[in-house]
Amino acid sequence: MTTADVTTAEDGKLARFRLVSLAEGVSFLILLCVAMPLKYAAHMPAPTMVFGMIHGLLFLAYLALAYDAKQAQNWDGKRFGIVLIASVLPTGPFWLHKSLKK
């Protein structure tokens, strides 16, 4: 494996993480802004169950790919901690998506 192949693989891991980060952030906002009001105001729990499951799966993918990106990008503990904290903030994944683009 050449240095270019390793760099491409590392960039691919980061790109996959950024994509899942964005999807996880969108699912979080849909869950908070659409599904939860429907559950409590309109007494429609089905959207919460559907989007909750989707969000949960994306969150698990986020964590797994964050760890993978940490290994590929040699992030220190502080950077990885910021990535983990961003996962639980409503707009954190969007900020992270933008900051990782740089």
Backbone as XML, in Angstrom:
<?xml version="1.0"?>
<chain id="A" units="angstrom">
  <residue number="1" name="MET">
    <atom name="N" x="0.847" y="-1.174" z="0.000"/>
    <atom name="CA" x="0.000" y="0.000" z="0.000"/>
    <atom name="C" x="0.896" y="1.243" z="0.000"/>
  </residue>
  <residue number="2" name="THR">
    <atom name="N" x="0.637" y="2.145" z="-0.896"/>
    <atom name="CA" x="1.454" y="3.350" z="-0.987"/>
    <atom name="C" x="0.926" y="4.428" z="-0.055"/>
  </residue>
  <residue number="3" name="THR">
    <atom name="N" x="1.703" y="5.478" z="0.095"/>
    <atom name="CA" x="1.297" y="6.605" z="0.931"/>
    <atom name="C" x="0.034" y="7.252" z="0.386"/>
  </residue>
  <residue number="4" name="ALA">
    <atom name="N" x="-0.087" y="7.339" z="-0.933"/>
    <atom name="CA" x="-1.289" y="7.925" z="-1.545"/>
    <atom name="C" x="-2.513" y="7.085" z="-1.236"/>
  </residue>
  <residue number="5" name="ASP">
    <atom name="N" x="-2.354" y="5.748" z="-1.232"/>
    <atom name="CA" x="-3.482" y="4.865" z="-0.907"/>
    <atom name="C" x="-3.933" y="5.058" z="0.539"/>
  </residue>
  <residue number="6" name="VAL">
    <atom name="N" x="-2.968" y="5.198" z="1.435"/>
    <atom name="CA" x="-3.294" y="5.403" z="2.856"/>
    <atom name="C" x="-4.013" y="6.732" z="3.033"/>
  </residue>
  <residue number="7" name="THR">
    <atom name="N" x="-3.516" y="7.779" z="2.393"/>
    <atom name="CA" x="-4.149" y="9.095" z="2.490"/>
    <atom name="C" x="-5.565" y="9.060" z="1.939"/>
  </residue>
  <residue number="8" name="THR">
    <atom name="N" x="-5.770" y="8.379" z="0.821"/>
    <atom name="CA" x="-7.100" y="8.261" z="0.234"/>
    <atom name="C" x="-8.041" y="7.497" z="1.167"/>
  </residue>
  <residue number="9" name="ALA">
    <atom name="N" x="-7.546" y="6.435" z="1.784"/>
    <atom name="CA" x="-8.366" y="5.665" z="2.722"/>
    <atom name="C" x="-8.741" y="6.512" z="3.933"/>
  </residue>
  <residue number="10" name="GLU">
    <atom name="N" x="-7.792" y="7.290" z="4.442"/>
    <atom name="CA" x="-8.067" y="8.158" z="5.587"/>
    <atom name="C" x="-9.089" y="9.224" z="5.219"/>
  </residue>
  <residue number="11" name="ASP">
    <atom name="N" x="-8.943" y="9.803" z="4.040"/>
    <atom name="CA" x="-9.901" y="10.812" z="3.578"/>
    <atom name="C" x="-11.280" y="10.199" z="3.384"/>
  </residue>
  <residue number="12" name="GLY">
    <atom name="N" x="-11.335" y="8.963" z="2.901"/>
    <atom name="CA" x="-12.611" y="8.273" z="2.720"/>
    <atom name="C" x="-13.315" y="8.036" z="4.045"/>
  </residue>
  <residue number="13" name="LYS">
    <atom name="N" x="-12.558" y="7.672" z="5.062"/>
    <atom name="CA" x="-13.141" y="7.449" z="6.392"/>
    <atom name="C" x="-13.702" y="8.754" z="6.946"/>
  </residue>
  <residue number="14" name="LEU">
    <atom name="N" x="-12.954" y="9.833" z="6.760"/>
    <atom name="CA" x="-13.425" y="11.132" z="7.235"/>
    <atom name="C" x="-14.661" y="11.574" z="6.456"/>
  </residue>
  <residue number="15" name="ALA">
    <atom name="N" x="-14.684" y="11.340" z="5.153"/>
    <atom name="CA" x="-15.840" y="11.712" z="4.332"/>
    <atom name="C" x="-17.078" y="10.930" z="4.754"/>
  </residue>
  <residue number="16" name="ARG">
    <atom name="N" x="-16.929" y="9.638" z="5.028"/>
    <atom name="CA" x="-18.071" y="8.833" z="5.500"/>
    <atom name="C" x="-18.568" y="9.342" z="6.848"/>
  </residue>
  <residue number="17" name="PHE">
    <atom name="N" x="-17.621" y="9.681" z="7.723"/>
    <atom name="CA" x="-18.022" y="10.206" z="9.032"/>
    <atom name="C" x="-18.774" y="11.521" z="8.890"/>
  </residue>
  <residue number="18" name="ARG">
    <atom name="N" x="-18.281" y="12.412" z="8.029"/>
    <atom name="CA" x="-18.951" y="13.702" z="7.816"/>
    <atom name="C" x="-20.365" y="13.496" z="7.286"/>
  </residue>
  <residue number="19" name="LEU">
    <atom name="N" x="-20.548" y="12.550" z="6.371"/>
    <atom name="CA" x="-21.870" y="12.272" z="5.809"/>
    <atom name="C" x="-22.825" y="11.754" z="6.884"/>
  </residue>
  <residue number="20" name="VAL">
    <atom name="N" x="-22.361" y="10.808" z="7.684"/>
    <atom name="CA" x="-23.209" y="10.272" z="8.754"/>
    <atom name="C" x="-23.467" y="11.335" z="9.812"/>
  </residue>
  <residue number="21" name="SER">
    <atom name="N" x="-22.491" y="12.187" z="10.073"/>
    <atom name="CA" x="-22.675" y="13.278" z="11.031"/>
    <atom name="C" x="-23.809" y="14.194" z="10.583"/>
  </residue>
  <residue number="22" name="LEU">
    <atom name="N" x="-23.816" y="14.517" z="9.318"/>
    <atom name="CA" x="-24.872" y="15.377" z="8.778"/>
    <atom name="C" x="-26.234" y="14.687" z="8.860"/>
  </residue>
  <residue number="23" name="ALA">
    <atom name="N" x="-26.288" y="13.414" z="8.492"/>
    <atom name="CA" x="-27.552" y="12.669" z="8.548"/>
    <atom name="C" x="-28.051" y="12.539" z="9.987"/>
  </residue>
  <residue number="24" name="GLU">
    <atom name="N" x="-27.138" y="12.313" z="10.916"/>
    <atom name="CA" x="-27.515" y="12.192" z="12.325"/>
    <atom name="C" x="-28.056" y="13.520" z="12.847"/>
  </residue>
  <residue number="25" name="GLY">
    <atom name="N" x="-27.449" y="14.615" z="12.447"/>
    <atom name="CA" x="-27.935" y="15.934" z="12.859"/>
    <atom name="C" x="-29.323" y="16.225" z="12.316"/>
  </residue>
  <residue number="26" name="VAL">
    <atom name="N" x="-29.554" y="15.874" z="11.057"/>
    <atom name="CA" x="-30.880" y="16.076" z="10.456"/>
    <atom name="C" x="-31.913" y="15.219" z="11.179"/>
  </residue>
  <residue number="27" name="SER">
    <atom name="N" x="-31.569" y="13.961" z="11.471"/>
    <atom name="CA" x="-32.521" y="13.084" z="12.155"/>
    <atom name="C" x="-32.820" y="13.608" z="13.560"/>
  </residue>
  <residue number="28" name="PHE">
    <atom name="N" x="-31.834" y="14.167" z="14.225"/>
    <atom name="CA" x="-32.020" y="14.737" z="15.561"/>
    <atom name="C" x="-33.004" y="15.906" z="15.508"/>
  </residue>
  <residue number="29" name="LEU">
    <atom name="N" x="-32.815" y="16.795" z="14.546"/>
    <atom name="CA" x="-33.707" y="17.950" z="14.430"/>
    <atom name="C" x="-35.120" y="17.539" z="14.027"/>
  </residue>
  <residue number="30" name="ILE">
    <atom name="N" x="-35.249" y="16.558" z="13.146"/>
    <atom name="CA" x="-36.587" y="16.065" z="12.771"/>
    <atom name="C" x="-37.270" y="15.473" z="13.993"/>
  </residue>
  <residue number="31" name="LEU">
    <atom name="N" x="-36.516" y="14.723" z="14.763"/>
    <atom name="CA" x="-37.077" y="14.116" z="15.968"/>
    <atom name="C" x="-37.530" y="15.187" z="16.955"/>
  </residue>
  <residue number="32" name="LEU">
    <atom name="N" x="-36.692" y="16.205" z="17.166"/>
    <atom name="CA" x="-37.032" y="17.259" z="18.128"/>
    <atom name="C" x="-38.118" y="18.203" z="17.621"/>
  </residue>
  <residue number="33" name="CYS">
    <atom name="N" x="-38.023" y="18.615" z="16.367"/>
    <atom name="CA" x="-38.896" y="19.677" z="15.854"/>
    <atom name="C" x="-40.169" y="19.180" z="15.186"/>
  </residue>
  <residue number="34" name="VAL">
    <atom name="N" x="-40.197" y="17.936" z="14.771"/>
    <atom name="CA" x="-41.376" y="17.420" z="14.077"/>
    <atom name="C" x="-42.034" y="16.290" z="14.870"/>
  </residue>
  <residue number="35" name="ALA">
    <atom name="N" x="-41.262" y="15.243" z="15.136"/>
    <atom name="CA" x="-41.853" y="14.049" z="15.745"/>
    <atom name="C" x="-42.320" y="14.272" z="17.191"/>
  </residue>
  <residue number="36" name="MET">
    <atom name="N" x="-41.525" y="14.950" z="17.989"/>
    <atom name="CA" x="-41.926" y="15.163" z="19.382"/>
    <atom name="C" x="-43.173" y="16.036" z="19.508"/>
  </residue>
  <residue number="37" name="PRO">
    <atom name="N" x="-43.274" y="17.150" z="18.780"/>
    <atom name="CA" x="-44.524" y="17.907" z="18.840"/>
    <atom name="C" x="-45.734" y="17.103" z="18.361"/>
  </residue>
  <residue number="38" name="LEU">
    <atom name="N" x="-45.534" y="16.275" z="17.334"/>
    <atom name="CA" x="-46.645" y="15.425" z="16.882"/>
    <atom name="C" x="-47.052" y="14.429" z="17.959"/>
  </residue>
  <residue number="39" name="LYS">
    <atom name="N" x="-46.071" y="13.911" z="18.674"/>
    <atom name="CA" x="-46.376" y="12.943" z="19.727"/>
    <atom name="C" x="-47.185" y="13.572" z="20.858"/>
  </residue>
  <residue number="40" name="TYR">
    <atom name="N" x="-46.753" y="14.743" z="21.311"/>
    <atom name="CA" x="-47.389" y="15.332" z="22.481"/>
    <atom name="C" x="-48.540" y="16.284" z="22.162"/>
  </residue>
  <residue number="41" name="ALA">
    <atom name="N" x="-48.480" y="17.006" z="21.069"/>
    <atom name="CA" x="-49.546" y="17.958" z="20.749"/>
    <atom name="C" x="-50.675" y="17.308" z="19.946"/>
  </residue>
  <residue number="42" name="ALA">
    <atom name="N" x="-50.299" y="16.415" z="19.023"/>
    <atom name="CA" x="-51.319" y="15.801" z="18.162"/>
    <atom name="C" x="-51.613" y="14.356" z="18.556"/>
  </residue>
  <residue number="43" name="HIS">
    <atom name="N" x="-50.955" y="13.873" z="19.610"/>
    <atom name="CA" x="-51.156" y="12.502" z="20.094"/>
    <atom name="C" x="-50.925" y="11.476" z="18.985"/>
  </residue>
  <residue number="44" name="MET">
    <atom name="N" x="-49.830" y="11.681" z="18.242"/>
    <atom name="CA" x="-49.424" y="10.770" z="17.167"/>
    <atom name="C" x="-48.027" y="10.229" z="17.494"/>
  </residue>
  <residue number="45" name="PRO">
    <atom name="N" x="-47.937" y="9.097" z="18.192"/>
    <atom name="CA" x="-46.616" y="8.591" z="18.590"/>
    <atom name="C" x="-45.840" y="7.884" z="17.472"/>
  </residue>
  <residue number="46" name="ALA">
    <atom name="N" x="-46.478" y="7.532" z="16.375"/>
    <atom name="CA" x="-45.809" y="6.761" z="15.316"/>
    <atom name="C" x="-44.568" y="7.469" z="14.743"/>
  </residue>
  <residue number="47" name="PRO">
    <atom name="N" x="-44.646" y="8.769" z="14.425"/>
    <atom name="CA" x="-43.431" y="9.408" z="13.888"/>
    <atom name="C" x="-42.248" y="9.360" z="14.858"/>
  </residue>
  <residue number="48" name="THR">
    <atom name="N" x="-42.525" y="9.446" z="16.150"/>
    <atom name="CA" x="-41.448" y="9.381" z="17.134"/>
    <atom name="C" x="-40.789" y="8.009" z="17.114"/>
  </residue>
  <residue number="49" name="MET">
    <atom name="N" x="-41.593" y="6.957" z="16.969"/>
    <atom name="CA" x="-41.028" y="5.609" z="16.919"/>
    <atom name="C" x="-40.174" y="5.421" z="15.671"/>
  </residue>
  <residue number="50" name="VAL">
    <atom name="N" x="-40.668" y="5.883" z="14.530"/>
    <atom name="CA" x="-39.937" y="5.718" z="13.272"/>
    <atom name="C" x="-38.656" y="6.540" z="13.281"/>
  </residue>
  <residue number="51" name="PHE">
    <atom name="N" x="-38.783" y="7.841" z="13.534"/>
    <atom name="CA" x="-37.608" y="8.693" z="13.514"/>
    <atom name="C" x="-36.668" y="8.409" z="14.680"/>
  </residue>
  <residue number="52" name="GLY">
    <atom name="N" x="-37.232" y="7.948" z="15.792"/>
    <atom name="CA" x="-36.389" y="7.571" z="16.926"/>
    <atom name="C" x="-35.484" y="6.403" z="16.583"/>
  </residue>
  <residue number="53" name="MET">
    <atom name="N" x="-36.026" y="5.415" z="15.874"/>
    <atom name="CA" x="-35.217" y="4.260" z="15.479"/>
    <atom name="C" x="-34.157" y="4.672" z="14.452"/>
  </residue>
  <residue number="54" name="ILE">
    <atom name="N" x="-34.557" y="5.470" z="13.487"/>
    <atom name="CA" x="-33.605" y="5.946" z="12.482"/>
    <atom name="C" x="-32.492" y="6.746" z="13.156"/>
  </residue>
  <residue number="55" name="HIS">
    <atom name="N" x="-32.882" y="7.637" z="14.038"/>
    <atom name="CA" x="-31.898" y="8.464" z="14.750"/>
    <atom name="C" x="-30.970" y="7.587" z="15.595"/>
  </residue>
  <residue number="56" name="GLY">
    <atom name="N" x="-31.516" y="6.598" z="16.255"/>
    <atom name="CA" x="-30.697" y="5.696" z="17.070"/>
    <atom name="C" x="-29.667" y="4.950" z="16.245"/>
  </residue>
  <residue number="57" name="LEU">
    <atom name="N" x="-30.077" y="4.453" z="15.094"/>
    <atom name="CA" x="-29.140" y="3.750" z="14.217"/>
    <atom name="C" x="-28.063" y="4.698" z="13.680"/>
  </residue>
  <residue number="58" name="LEU">
    <atom name="N" x="-28.481" y="5.900" z="13.311"/>
    <atom name="CA" x="-27.500" y="6.882" z="12.834"/>
    <atom name="C" x="-26.545" y="7.296" z="13.946"/>
  </residue>
  <residue number="59" name="PHE">
    <atom name="N" x="-27.047" y="7.382" z="15.169"/>
    <atom name="CA" x="-26.193" y="7.733" z="16.300"/>
    <atom name="C" x="-25.136" y="6.655" z="16.531"/>
  </residue>
  <residue number="60" name="LEU">
    <atom name="N" x="-25.543" y="5.399" z="16.455"/>
    <atom name="CA" x="-24.575" y="4.308" z="16.609"/>
    <atom name="C" x="-23.546" y="4.321" z="15.484"/>
  </residue>
  <residue number="61" name="ALA">
    <atom name="N" x="-24.001" y="4.595" z="14.264"/>
    <atom name="CA" x="-23.073" y="4.703" z="13.137"/>
    <atom name="C" x="-22.133" y="5.882" z="13.351"/>
  </residue>
  <residue number="62" name="TYR">
    <atom name="N" x="-22.657" y="6.988" z="13.867"/>
    <atom name="CA" x="-21.842" y="8.171" z="14.168"/>
    <atom name="C" x="-20.718" y="7.796" z="15.128"/>
  </residue>
  <residue number="63" name="LEU">
    <atom name="N" x="-21.062" y="7.103" z="16.205"/>
    <atom name="CA" x="-20.054" y="6.732" z="17.198"/>
    <atom name="C" x="-18.995" y="5.813" z="16.600"/>
  </residue>
  <residue number="64" name="ALA">
    <atom name="N" x="-19.431" y="4.811" z="15.841"/>
    <atom name="CA" x="-18.483" y="3.869" z="15.241"/>
    <atom name="C" x="-17.568" y="4.571" z="14.233"/>
  </residue>
  <residue number="65" name="LEU">
    <atom name="N" x="-18.149" y="5.404" z="13.389"/>
    <atom name="CA" x="-17.346" y="6.104" z="12.383"/>
    <atom name="C" x="-16.486" y="7.199" z="13.002"/>
  </residue>
  <residue number="66" name="ALA">
    <atom name="N" x="-16.933" y="7.773" z="14.115"/>
    <atom name="CA" x="-16.110" y="8.760" z="14.822"/>
    <atom name="C" x="-14.841" y="8.083" z="15.345"/>
  </residue>
  <residue number="67" name="TYR">
    <atom name="N" x="-15.002" y="6.900" z="15.896"/>
    <atom name="CA" x="-13.835" y="6.162" z="16.391"/>
    <atom name="C" x="-12.910" y="5.778" z="15.231"/>
  </residue>
  <residue number="68" name="ASP">
    <atom name="N" x="-13.500" y="5.350" z="14.130"/>
    <atom name="CA" x="-12.726" y="4.999" z="12.939"/>
    <atom name="C" x="-11.961" y="6.221" z="12.412"/>
  </residue>
  <residue number="69" name="ALA">
    <atom name="N" x="-12.633" y="7.363" z="12.365"/>
    <atom name="CA" x="-11.983" y="8.597" z="11.900"/>
    <atom name="C" x="-10.890" y="9.027" z="12.881"/>
  </residue>
  <residue number="70" name="LYS">
    <atom name="N" x="-11.135" y="8.822" z="14.182"/>
    <atom name="CA" x="-10.119" y="9.156" z="15.190"/>
    <atom name="C" x="-8.838" y="8.384" z="14.921"/>
  </residue>
  <residue number="71" name="GLN">
    <atom name="N" x="-8.975" y="7.107" z="14.627"/>
    <atom name="CA" x="-7.804" y="6.279" z="14.352"/>
    <atom name="C" x="-7.115" y="6.717" z="13.060"/>
  </residue>
  <residue number="72" name="ALA">
    <atom name="N" x="-7.907" y="6.992" z="12.021"/>
    <atom name="CA" x="-7.347" y="7.352" z="10.715"/>
    <atom name="C" x="-6.699" y="8.736" z="10.725"/>
  </residue>
  <residue number="73" name="GLN">
    <atom name="N" x="-7.288" y="9.674" z="11.468"/>
    <atom name="CA" x="-6.804" y="11.058" z="11.466"/>
    <atom name="C" x="-5.868" y="11.361" z="12.635"/>
  </residue>
  <residue number="74" name="ASN">
    <atom name="N" x="-5.644" y="10.380" z="13.507"/>
    <atom name="CA" x="-4.787" y="10.560" z="14.689"/>
    <atom name="C" x="-5.247" y="11.717" z="15.570"/>
  </residue>
  <residue number="75" name="TRP">
    <atom name="N" x="-6.558" y="11.761" z="15.825"/>
    <atom name="CA" x="-7.083" y="12.795" z="16.702"/>
    <atom name="C" x="-6.626" y="12.538" z="18.124"/>
  </residue>
  <residue number="76" name="ASP">
    <atom name="N" x="-6.372" y="13.603" z="18.859"/>
    <atom name="CA" x="-6.047" y="13.465" z="20.266"/>
    <atom name="C" x="-7.343" y="13.322" z="21.073"/>
  </residue>
  <residue number="77" name="GLY">
    <atom name="N" x="-7.202" y="13.087" z="22.361"/>
    <atom name="CA" x="-8.369" y="12.889" z="23.215"/>
    <atom name="C" x="-9.294" y="14.090" z="23.257"/>
  </residue>
  <residue number="78" name="LYS">
    <atom name="N" x="-8.706" y="15.292" z="23.223"/>
    <atom name="CA" x="-9.518" y="16.505" z="23.276"/>
    <atom name="C" x="-10.398" y="16.611" z="22.029"/>
  </residue>
  <residue number="79" name="ARG">
    <atom name="N" x="-9.808" y="16.384" z="20.864"/>
    <atom name="CA" x="-10.572" y="16.475" z="19.608"/>
    <atom name="C" x="-11.677" y="15.416" z="19.581"/>
  </residue>
  <residue number="80" name="PHE">
    <atom name="N" x="-11.345" y="14.210" z="19.998"/>
    <atom name="CA" x="-12.340" y="13.140" z="20.011"/>
    <atom name="C" x="-13.455" y="13.458" z="21.015"/>
  </residue>
  <residue number="81" name="GLY">
    <atom name="N" x="-13.100" y="14.056" z="22.142"/>
    <atom name="CA" x="-14.106" y="14.457" z="23.126"/>
    <atom name="C" x="-15.063" y="15.492" z="22.559"/>
  </residue>
  <residue number="82" name="ILE">
    <atom name="N" x="-14.527" y="16.442" z="21.792"/>
    <atom name="CA" x="-15.376" y="17.454" z="21.146"/>
    <atom name="C" x="-16.334" y="16.789" z="20.166"/>
  </residue>
  <residue number="83" name="VAL">
    <atom name="N" x="-15.824" y="15.812" z="19.414"/>
    <atom name="CA" x="-16.658" y="15.078" z="18.457"/>
    <atom name="C" x="-17.793" y="14.358" z="19.189"/>
  </residue>
  <residue number="84" name="LEU">
    <atom name="N" x="-17.491" y="13.747" z="20.323"/>
    <atom name="CA" x="-18.517" y="13.034" z="21.090"/>
    <atom name="C" x="-19.537" y="14.003" z="21.698"/>
  </residue>
  <residue number="85" name="ILE">
    <atom name="N" x="-19.076" y="15.133" z="22.211"/>
    <atom name="CA" x="-19.996" y="16.127" z="22.773"/>
    <atom name="C" x="-20.891" y="16.697" z="21.680"/>
  </residue>
  <residue number="86" name="ALA">
    <atom name="N" x="-20.325" y="16.927" z="20.494"/>
    <atom name="CA" x="-21.117" y="17.464" z="19.379"/>
    <atom name="C" x="-22.254" y="16.527" z="18.998"/>
  </residue>
  <residue number="87" name="SER">
    <atom name="N" x="-22.087" y="15.239" z="19.262"/>
    <atom name="CA" x="-23.124" y="14.271" z="18.878"/>
    <atom name="C" x="-24.399" y="14.405" z="19.696"/>
  </residue>
  <residue number="88" name="VAL">
    <atom name="N" x="-24.326" y="15.004" z="20.870"/>
    <atom name="CA" x="-25.516" y="15.114" z="21.716"/>
    <atom name="C" x="-26.116" y="16.518" z="21.745"/>
  </residue>
  <residue number="89" name="LEU">
    <atom name="N" x="-25.523" y="17.437" z="20.992"/>
    <atom name="CA" x="-26.066" y="18.792" z="20.887"/>
    <atom name="C" x="-26.912" y="18.889" z="19.613"/>
  </residue>
  <residue number="90" name="PRO">
    <atom name="N" x="-28.049" y="19.550" z="19.659"/>
    <atom name="CA" x="-28.924" y="19.587" z="18.486"/>
    <atom name="C" x="-28.264" y="20.092" z="17.198"/>
  </residue>
  <residue number="91" name="THR">
    <atom name="N" x="-27.391" y="21.079" z="17.300"/>
    <atom name="CA" x="-26.739" y="21.580" z="16.085"/>
    <atom name="C" x="-25.260" y="21.193" z="16.036"/>
  </residue>
  <residue number="92" name="GLY">
    <atom name="N" x="-24.817" y="20.381" z="16.963"/>
    <atom name="CA" x="-23.417" y="19.965" z="17.014"/>
    <atom name="C" x="-22.923" y="19.264" z="15.757"/>
  </residue>
  <residue number="93" name="PRO">
    <atom name="N" x="-23.670" y="18.303" z="15.221"/>
    <atom name="CA" x="-23.190" y="17.632" z="14.013"/>
    <atom name="C" x="-23.029" y="18.561" z="12.812"/>
  </residue>
  <residue number="94" name="PHE">
    <atom name="N" x="-23.847" y="19.608" z="12.727"/>
    <atom name="CA" x="-23.717" y="20.555" z="11.616"/>
    <atom name="C" x="-22.434" y="21.383" z="11.763"/>
  </residue>
  <residue number="95" name="TRP">
    <atom name="N" x="-22.167" y="21.836" z="12.983"/>
    <atom name="CA" x="-20.925" y="22.559" z="13.249"/>
    <atom name="C" x="-19.726" y="21.664" z="12.959"/>
  </residue>
  <residue number="96" name="LEU">
    <atom name="N" x="-19.805" y="20.414" z="13.404"/>
    <atom name="CA" x="-18.709" y="19.476" z="13.213"/>
    <atom name="C" x="-18.498" y="19.185" z="11.729"/>
  </residue>
  <residue number="97" name="HIS">
    <atom name="N" x="-19.578" y="18.997" z="10.991"/>
    <atom name="CA" x="-19.491" y="18.750" z="9.552"/>
    <atom name="C" x="-18.721" y="19.873" z="8.869"/>
  </residue>
  <residue number="98" name="LYS">
    <atom name="N" x="-19.039" y="21.093" z="9.244"/>
    <atom name="CA" x="-18.367" y="22.261" z="8.649"/>
    <atom name="C" x="-16.907" y="22.346" z="9.093"/>
  </residue>
  <residue number="99" name="SER">
    <atom name="N" x="-16.642" y="22.113" z="10.367"/>
    <atom name="CA" x="-15.267" y="22.255" z="10.860"/>
    <atom name="C" x="-14.349" y="21.156" z="10.319"/>
  </residue>
  <residue number="100" name="LEU">
    <atom name="N" x="-14.901" y="19.968" z="10.040"/>
    <atom name="CA" x="-14.079" y="18.899" z="9.500"/>
    <atom name="C" x="-13.793" y="19.066" z="8.012"/>
  </residue>
  <residue number="101" name="LYS">
    <atom name="N" x="-14.546" y="19.937" z="7.371"/>
    <atom name="CA" x="-14.323" y="20.189" z="5.949"/>
    <atom name="C" x="-13.011" y="20.930" z="5.732"/>
  </residue>
  <residue number="102" name="LYS">
    <atom name="N" x="-12.606" y="21.700" z="6.733"/>
    <atom name="CA" x="-11.375" y="22.515" z="6.628"/>
    <atom name="C" x="-10.136" y="21.668" z="6.629"/>
  </residue>
</chain>
